[in-house]
């Protein structure tokens, strides 16, 4: 009896083991994703979330600092622009 060989053995679908390998790879990937998401859920339980008052307070500090630094940089920029115009003009 003659042995049956695929006409294109290098092509993915021509090997009879291809579906099994594909399924094992898929199960491996799904298992990795499931493990990752489970670990993420466990880590999020350990997080100490700030209170509403803490969040509002730190947000206010950030906004004030942004305004102060913006004004400072605007003044420095205007001063350097005038100095440059005096030297060039």
DSSP file (Angstrom, degrees, kcal/mol; ACC not computed):
  #  RESIDUE AA STRUCTURE BP1 BP2  ACC     N-H-->O    O-->H-N    N-H-->O    O-->H-N    TCO  KAPPA ALPHA  PHI   PSI    X-CA   Y-CA   Z-CA
    1    1 A X              0   0    0      0, 0.0     2,-0.2     0, 0.0     0, 0.0   0.000 360.0 360.0 360.0 138.9    0.0    0.0    0.0
    2    2 A X        -     0   0    0      1,-0.1     2,-0.3     0, 0.0     0, 0.0  -0.527 360.0-118.2 -83.8 144.2    1.3    3.5   -0.9
    3    3 A X        -     0   0    0     -2,-0.2     2,-0.5     1,-0.0    -1,-0.1  -0.633  25.9-128.5 -80.5 135.4    1.9    6.1    1.7
    4    4 A X        -     0   0    0     -2,-0.3     2,-0.4     0, 0.0    -1,-0.0  -0.739  29.5-175.8 -87.7 125.8   -0.2    9.2    1.3
    5    5 A X        -     0   0    0     -2,-0.5     2,-0.1     2,-0.0     0, 0.0  -0.933  28.2-111.2-122.1 146.9    1.8   12.5    1.3
    6    6 A X        -     0   0    0     -2,-0.4     3,-0.5     1,-0.1     8,-0.0  -0.465  20.1-132.6 -71.6 143.0    0.6   16.0    1.2
    7    7 A X  S    S+     0   0    0      1,-0.3     2,-0.3    -2,-0.1    -1,-0.1   0.810 103.1  28.9 -66.9 -27.2    1.4   17.9   -2.0
    8    8 A X    >   +     0   0    0      1,-0.1     3,-1.4     3,-0.1    -1,-0.3  -0.723  67.2 173.5-132.5  82.9    2.7   20.9    0.0
    9    9 A X  T 3  S+     0   0    0     -3,-0.5    -1,-0.1    -2,-0.3     6,-0.1   0.746  77.3  60.7 -65.9 -22.1    4.1   19.7    3.3
   10   10 A X  T 3  S+     0   0    0      4,-0.1     2,-0.3     3,-0.0    -1,-0.3   0.612  83.1  97.3 -79.7 -11.3    5.4   23.2    4.2
   11   11 A X  S X  S-     0   0    0     -3,-1.4     3,-1.4     1,-0.1     4,-0.5  -0.600  80.1-125.5 -82.9 139.8    1.9   24.7    4.1
   12   12 A X  G >  S+     0   0    0     -2,-0.3     3,-0.6     1,-0.3    -1,-0.1   0.825 103.1  45.1 -54.9 -42.2    0.2   25.1    7.5
   13   13 A X  G 3  S+     0   0    0      1,-0.2    -1,-0.3     5,-0.1     6,-0.1   0.537  95.8  75.1 -84.5  -5.1   -3.0   23.3    6.8
   14   14 A X  G <  S+     0   0    0     -3,-1.4     2,-0.4    -6,-0.3    -1,-0.2   0.689  77.0  83.3 -84.5 -16.2   -1.6   20.3    5.0
   15   15 A X  S X  S-     0   0    0     -3,-0.6     3,-1.6    -4,-0.5     4,-0.4  -0.727  74.6-140.5 -87.8 132.9   -0.2   18.5    8.1
   16   16 A X  T 3  S+     0   0    0     -2,-0.4     4,-0.4     1,-0.3     3,-0.3   0.758 102.8  56.4 -63.5 -22.1   -2.8   16.4   10.0
   17   17 A X  T 3> S+     0   0    0      1,-0.2     4,-2.4     2,-0.1    -1,-0.3   0.572  81.7  91.7 -84.1  -7.9   -1.3   17.6   13.3
   18   18 A X  H <> S+     0   0    0     -3,-1.6     4,-2.6     1,-0.2     5,-0.2   0.900  84.0  48.8 -56.4 -47.4   -1.9   21.3   12.4
   19   19 A X  H  > S+     0   0    0     -4,-0.4     4,-2.4    -3,-0.3    -1,-0.2   0.902 112.6  49.1 -61.8 -37.7   -5.3   21.6   14.0
   20   20 A X  H  > S+     0   0    0     -4,-0.4     4,-2.3     2,-0.2    -1,-0.2   0.914 112.4  47.0 -66.9 -42.1   -4.1   20.0   17.2
   21   21 A X  H  X S+     0   0    0     -4,-2.4     4,-2.5     2,-0.2    -2,-0.2   0.913 112.7  50.4 -64.4 -42.2   -1.1   22.3   17.4
   22   22 A X  H  X S+     0   0    0     -4,-2.6     4,-2.4    -5,-0.2    -2,-0.2   0.910 111.1  48.2 -62.2 -42.9   -3.3   25.3   16.7
   23   23 A X  H  X S+     0   0    0     -4,-2.4     4,-2.5     2,-0.2    -1,-0.2   0.898 111.6  49.4 -66.2 -40.9   -5.7   24.3   19.4
   24   24 A X  H  X S+     0   0    0     -4,-2.3     4,-2.2     2,-0.2    -2,-0.2   0.909 111.7  49.1 -63.9 -41.5   -3.0   23.7   22.0
   25   25 A X  H  X S+     0   0    0     -4,-2.5     4,-2.5     2,-0.2    -2,-0.2   0.918 111.1  50.1 -63.3 -42.9   -1.4   27.1   21.1
   26   26 A X  H  X S+     0   0    0     -4,-2.4     4,-2.8     1,-0.2     5,-0.2   0.922 111.0  48.4 -61.5 -45.2   -4.9   28.8   21.5
   27   27 A X  H  X S+     0   0    0     -4,-2.5     4,-2.4     1,-0.2    -1,-0.2   0.869 110.8  52.3 -63.2 -36.4   -5.4   27.1   24.9
   28   28 A X  H  X S+     0   0    0     -4,-2.2     4,-2.3     2,-0.2    -2,-0.2   0.936 111.9  45.1 -63.1 -47.2   -1.9   28.2   26.0
   29   29 A X  H  X S+     0   0    0     -4,-2.5     4,-2.5     2,-0.2    -2,-0.2   0.929 113.9  48.5 -64.5 -46.0   -2.6   31.8   25.0
   30   30 A X  H  X S+     0   0    0     -4,-2.8     4,-2.7     1,-0.2    -1,-0.2   0.901 111.1  51.6 -62.0 -40.1   -6.1   31.8   26.7
   31   31 A X  H  X S+     0   0    0     -4,-2.4     4,-2.4    -5,-0.2    -1,-0.2   0.906 110.1  48.7 -61.9 -42.0   -4.5   30.3   29.8
   32   32 A X  H  X S+     0   0    0     -4,-2.3     4,-2.5     2,-0.2    -2,-0.2   0.919 112.8  47.4 -63.7 -44.0   -1.9   33.0   29.9
   33   33 A X  H  X S+     0   0    0     -4,-2.5     4,-2.7     2,-0.2     5,-0.2   0.918 112.2  49.8 -64.6 -43.2   -4.5   35.8   29.5
   34   34 A X  H  X S+     0   0    0     -4,-2.7     4,-2.2     1,-0.2    -2,-0.2   0.918 111.8  48.3 -61.8 -43.9   -6.7   34.3   32.1
   35   35 A X  H  X S+     0   0    0     -4,-2.4     4,-2.4     2,-0.2    -2,-0.2   0.923 111.7  50.2 -61.5 -44.6   -3.8   34.0   34.6
   36   36 A X  H  X S+     0   0    0     -4,-2.5     4,-2.4     1,-0.2    -2,-0.2   0.937 111.7  46.7 -60.2 -48.2   -2.8   37.6   33.8
   37   37 A X  H  X S+     0   0    0     -4,-2.7     4,-2.2     1,-0.2    -1,-0.2   0.865 111.2  52.4 -66.2 -35.1   -6.3   39.0   34.4
   38   38 A X  H  X S+     0   0    0     -4,-2.2     4,-2.0    -5,-0.2    -1,-0.2   0.920 110.9  47.4 -64.3 -43.2   -6.6   37.0   37.6
   39   39 A X  H  X S+     0   0    0     -4,-2.4     4,-2.4     2,-0.2    -2,-0.2   0.874 110.0  53.0 -66.2 -37.1   -3.3   38.4   38.9
   40   40 A X  H  X S+     0   0    0     -4,-2.4     4,-2.4     2,-0.2    -1,-0.2   0.927 108.5  50.4 -62.0 -44.6   -4.4   41.9   38.0
   41   41 A X  H  X S+     0   0    0     -4,-2.2     4,-1.0     1,-0.2    -2,-0.2   0.905 111.3  48.3 -60.7 -42.1   -7.6   41.5   39.9
   42   42 A X  H  X S+     0   0    0     -4,-2.0     4,-0.6     1,-0.2     3,-0.3   0.897 111.8  49.2 -65.8 -40.6   -5.7   40.3   43.0
   43   43 A X  H >X S+     0   0    0     -4,-2.4     3,-1.1     1,-0.2     4,-0.5   0.877 105.7  57.0 -67.3 -37.1   -3.3   43.2   42.8
   44   44 A X  H >< S+     0   0    0     -4,-2.4     3,-0.6     1,-0.3    -1,-0.2   0.783  99.6  60.2 -66.0 -25.2   -6.1   45.8   42.4
   45   45 A X  H 3< S+     0   0    0     -4,-1.0    -1,-0.3    -3,-0.3    -2,-0.2   0.762 102.5  53.5 -69.9 -23.4   -7.5   44.5   45.7
   46   46 A X  H << S+     0   0    0     -3,-1.1    -1,-0.2    -4,-0.6    -2,-0.2   0.590  84.8 108.9 -85.5 -12.2   -4.2   45.5   47.4
   47   47 A X    <<  -     0   0    0     -3,-0.6     2,-0.9    -4,-0.5    -3,-0.0  -0.430  64.6-140.5 -71.5 135.9   -4.3   49.1   46.2
   48   48 A X        -     0   0    0     -2,-0.2     2,-0.2     0, 0.0    -1,-0.1  -0.860  22.6-152.9 -94.8 106.3   -5.0   51.8   48.7
   49   49 A X        -     0   0    0     -2,-0.9     2,-0.0     1,-0.1     0, 0.0  -0.579  16.2-114.5 -82.9 140.7   -7.2   54.2   46.9
   50   50 A X        -     0   0    0     -2,-0.2    -1,-0.1     1,-0.1     2,-0.0  -0.342  31.3-110.5 -71.2 154.9   -7.2   57.9   47.9
   51   51 A X     >  -     0   0    0      1,-0.1     4,-2.3    -2,-0.0     5,-0.2  -0.277  30.0-104.4 -76.4 170.4  -10.3   59.4   49.5
   52   52 A X  H  > S+     0   0    0      1,-0.2     4,-2.4     2,-0.2     5,-0.2   0.902 122.5  51.2 -62.6 -41.2  -12.4   62.0   47.6
   53   53 A X  H  > S+     0   0    0      2,-0.2     4,-2.5     1,-0.2    -1,-0.2   0.900 109.5  50.0 -64.5 -41.1  -11.0   64.8   49.8
   54   54 A X  H  > S+     0   0    0      2,-0.2     4,-2.6     1,-0.2     5,-0.3   0.916 111.4  49.2 -62.1 -42.8   -7.4   63.6   49.2
   55   55 A X  H  X S+     0   0    0     -4,-2.3     4,-2.0     1,-0.2    -2,-0.2   0.918 112.4  46.8 -64.1 -43.9   -8.0   63.6   45.4
   56   56 A X  H  X S+     0   0    0     -4,-2.4     4,-2.2     2,-0.2    -1,-0.2   0.912 113.3  50.1 -64.5 -41.9   -9.6   67.1   45.4
   57   57 A X  H  X S+     0   0    0     -4,-2.5     4,-2.1     2,-0.2    -2,-0.2   0.932 112.6  44.1 -63.7 -47.4   -6.7   68.4   47.6
   58   58 A X  H  X S+     0   0    0     -4,-2.6     4,-2.2     1,-0.2    -1,-0.2   0.855 112.3  53.8 -68.8 -33.0   -3.9   67.1   45.4
   59   59 A X  H  X S+     0   0    0     -4,-2.0     4,-2.5    -5,-0.3    -1,-0.2   0.914 108.5  49.5 -64.8 -41.6   -5.8   68.2   42.2
   60   60 A X  H  X S+     0   0    0     -4,-2.2     4,-2.5     2,-0.2    -2,-0.2   0.907 109.9  51.0 -63.4 -41.9   -6.0   71.7   43.6
   61   61 A X  H  X S+     0   0    0     -4,-2.1     4,-2.5     1,-0.2    -1,-0.2   0.920 110.8  48.9 -61.4 -43.4   -2.3   71.7   44.4
   62   62 A X  H  X S+     0   0    0     -4,-2.2     4,-2.4     2,-0.2    -2,-0.2   0.928 111.6  48.6 -63.1 -44.9   -1.4   70.6   40.9
   63   63 A X  H  X S+     0   0    0     -4,-2.5     4,-2.2     2,-0.2    -2,-0.2   0.921 112.4  48.3 -63.1 -43.7   -3.6   73.2   39.3
   64   64 A X  H  X S+     0   0    0     -4,-2.5     4,-2.7     1,-0.2    -1,-0.2   0.932 112.3  48.9 -62.5 -45.6   -2.2   76.0   41.5
   65   65 A X  H  X S+     0   0    0     -4,-2.5     4,-2.7     1,-0.2     5,-0.2   0.885 109.5  52.2 -63.2 -38.3    1.4   74.9   40.7
   66   66 A X  H  X S+     0   0    0     -4,-2.4     4,-2.2    -5,-0.2    -1,-0.2   0.922 111.7  46.7 -62.9 -43.1    0.7   74.8   37.0
   67   67 A X  H  X S+     0   0    0     -4,-2.2     4,-2.4     2,-0.2    -2,-0.2   0.932 113.4  48.1 -64.8 -45.4   -0.7   78.3   37.1
   68   68 A X  H  X S+     0   0    0     -4,-2.7     4,-2.4     1,-0.2    -2,-0.2   0.935 114.5  45.1 -61.5 -47.4    2.3   79.6   39.1
   69   69 A X  H  X S+     0   0    0     -4,-2.7     4,-2.7     1,-0.2    -1,-0.2   0.875 112.0  53.1 -66.4 -36.5    4.9   78.0   36.9
   70   70 A X  H  X S+     0   0    0     -4,-2.2     4,-2.2    -5,-0.2    -1,-0.2   0.917 110.6  46.4 -64.1 -43.4    3.1   79.2   33.7
   71   71 A X  H  X S+     0   0    0     -4,-2.4     4,-2.5     2,-0.2    -2,-0.2   0.930 112.8  50.8 -64.0 -44.8    3.1   82.8   35.0
   72   72 A X  H  X S+     0   0    0     -4,-2.4     4,-2.5     1,-0.2    -2,-0.2   0.941 112.5  45.0 -58.2 -49.0    6.8   82.5   35.9
   73   73 A X  H  X S+     0   0    0     -4,-2.7     4,-2.5     1,-0.2    -1,-0.2   0.862 111.4  54.0 -65.6 -34.4    7.7   81.1   32.5
   74   74 A X  H  X S+     0   0    0     -4,-2.2     4,-2.4    -5,-0.2    -1,-0.2   0.912 110.2  46.7 -64.1 -42.0    5.6   83.8   30.8
   75   75 A X  H  X S+     0   0    0     -4,-2.5     4,-2.5     2,-0.2    -2,-0.2   0.924 113.5  47.9 -65.6 -45.0    7.4   86.6   32.7
   76   76 A X  H  X S+     0   0    0     -4,-2.5     4,-2.6     2,-0.2     5,-0.2   0.908 112.7  49.5 -62.4 -41.6   10.8   85.1   31.9
   77   77 A X  H  X S+     0   0    0     -4,-2.5     4,-2.3     2,-0.2    -2,-0.2   0.919 111.6  47.7 -64.3 -44.1    9.9   84.7   28.2
   78   78 A X  H  X S+     0   0    0     -4,-2.4     4,-2.2     2,-0.2    -2,-0.2   0.913 112.9  49.3 -64.0 -41.8    8.6   88.3   28.0
   79   79 A X  H  X S+     0   0    0     -4,-2.5     4,-2.4     1,-0.2    -2,-0.2   0.923 112.5  46.4 -63.9 -44.5   11.8   89.6   29.7
   80   80 A X  H  X S+     0   0    0     -4,-2.6     4,-2.5     1,-0.2    -1,-0.2   0.865 110.7  54.1 -66.4 -34.6   14.1   87.6   27.4
   81   81 A X  H  X S+     0   0    0     -4,-2.3     4,-2.4    -5,-0.2    -2,-0.2   0.921 110.6  45.6 -64.2 -43.7   12.1   88.8   24.4
   82   82 A X  H  X S+     0   0    0     -4,-2.2     4,-2.4     2,-0.2    -2,-0.2   0.913 113.3  50.2 -65.5 -42.3   12.5   92.4   25.3
   83   83 A X  H  X S+     0   0    0     -4,-2.4     4,-2.2     2,-0.2    -2,-0.2   0.928 111.7  48.1 -60.5 -44.7   16.2   91.9   26.1
   84   84 A X  H  X S+     0   0    0     -4,-2.5     4,-2.5     1,-0.2     5,-0.3   0.906 111.3  50.1 -62.3 -42.8   16.7   90.3   22.7
   85   85 A X  H  X S+     0   0    0     -4,-2.4     4,-3.2     1,-0.2    -1,-0.2   0.871 109.8  51.5 -65.9 -35.9   14.8   93.0   20.9
   86   86 A X  H  < S+     0   0    0     -4,-2.4    -1,-0.2     2,-0.2    -2,-0.2   0.903 112.9  45.2 -65.8 -40.3   17.0   95.7   22.7
   87   87 A X  H  < S+     0   0    0     -4,-2.2    -2,-0.2    -5,-0.2    -1,-0.2   0.884 125.5  31.1 -70.7 -37.8   20.2   93.9   21.6
   88   88 A X  H  <        0   0    0     -4,-2.5    -2,-0.2    -5,-0.2    -3,-0.2   0.899 360.0 360.0 -84.7 -43.8   19.0   93.4   18.0
   89   89 A X     <        0   0    0     -4,-3.2    -1,-0.2    -5,-0.3    -3,-0.2   0.438 360.0 360.0 -74.5 360.0   16.8   96.4   17.5
